[in-house]
Amino acid sequence: GRGGIFDYDFATKALADPNYLAPTPPLTREQLREQYLGEAFINYLANRFSSMIAD
C-alpha cells in the first residue's frame, strides 16, 4: 500500500511500533526521491494521482 511507497522502511517500523503511521500525502518530489523512488514512478504518481504529489 501507500505505506510502502511513502516510507521504504515501513514494514520494519510498523513491526517495531504498531502505532507507526507512514507519511501522509501530499509529499514533495524530493521526499519521494529520499524514499528511493525513481523519476519515472514519481512522474507516474504525479500524472495519475496528483493529490499525492506536492509540486
Phi, psi and omega in degrees: 000195181299326180306318180287336178280315186274351177211103184301337182255023185304312184300315180297315181293320180292324177291323180286329182219101182301343179268000181295136176239136177292160176305145182263131178293158009277148175246153178282163176300322179295319177298321179291321176298322179295340177265014176069027174277141179278161182300320181297318180289322176298317178296321177300312179300317181297323182280324185263331185224063189302335180289348179274344186245128176261102180268000000 
